[in-house]
């Protein structure tokens, strides 16, 4: 298992499932590798996207009441 390649692919945003498929290992192995790398400081977690807003809570100003 090429740990450096897995870490590079993860840093580029590849999902756990896609990492496992590409590197032909199971997802648990990917999780374990990422967890160990994170504890050693070799791997920084991906930034989390900002929370999604629920647009349905805002009135639509283009629609007039009937």
C-alpha positions as CSV (number, residue, x, y, z in Angstrom):
1,X,0.0,0.0,0.0
2,X,1.5,3.3,-1.1
3,X,0.7,5.5,2.0
4,X,2.1,8.7,0.4
5,X,0.0,8.3,-2.7
6,X,-3.1,7.8,-0.6
7,X,-2.4,10.9,1.5
8,X,-1.8,12.9,-1.7
9,X,-5.0,11.7,-3.2
10,X,-7.0,12.4,0.0
11,X,-5.4,15.9,0.2
12,X,-6.8,16.5,-3.4
13,X,-10.3,15.7,-2.1
14,X,-10.7,12.0,-3.1
15,X,-13.4,10.2,-1.1
16,X,-12.6,7.3,1.2
17,X,-14.5,4.9,-1.1
18,X,-12.6,6.2,-4.2
19,X,-9.3,5.9,-2.4
20,X,-10.0,2.3,-1.4
21,X,-11.0,1.4,-5.0
22,X,-8.0,3.2,-6.6
23,X,-5.5,1.7,-4.2
24,X,-7.2,-1.7,-4.0
25,X,-7.6,-1.9,-0.3
26,X,-10.7,-1.8,1.9
27,X,-12.1,1.4,3.3
28,X,-11.2,0.4,6.9
29,X,-7.5,0.3,5.9
30,X,-7.9,3.8,4.4
31,X,-9.5,5.1,7.6
32,X,-6.8,3.5,9.8
33,X,-4.0,5.0,7.6
34,X,-5.6,8.5,7.7
35,X,-6.1,8.3,11.5
36,X,-2.5,7.2,12.1
37,X,-1.2,9.9,9.8
38,X,-3.3,12.6,11.5
39,X,-2.0,11.5,14.9
40,X,1.6,11.8,13.6
41,X,0.8,15.2,12.1
42,X,1.6,13.9,8.6
43,X,-1.9,14.5,7.4
44,X,-4.1,17.5,7.8
45,X,-7.8,17.0,7.6
46,X,-9.5,18.6,4.6
47,X,-11.2,21.9,5.3
48,X,-14.9,21.5,5.9
49,X,-17.2,23.3,3.5
50,X,-19.4,26.1,5.0
51,X,-22.8,24.9,6.2
52,X,-25.5,25.0,3.6
53,X,-28.3,27.5,4.1
54,X,-31.9,26.4,3.7
55,X,-33.1,28.7,0.9
56,X,-36.7,27.7,1.6
57,X,-36.7,29.8,4.7
58,X,-36.3,33.0,2.8
59,X,-39.4,34.5,1.0
60,X,-39.1,34.7,-2.7
61,X,-39.5,38.3,-3.6
62,X,-40.3,37.6,-7.2
63,X,-43.5,35.8,-6.4
64,X,-46.5,37.9,-5.4
65,X,-49.2,36.6,-3.2
66,X,-52.4,35.6,-5.0
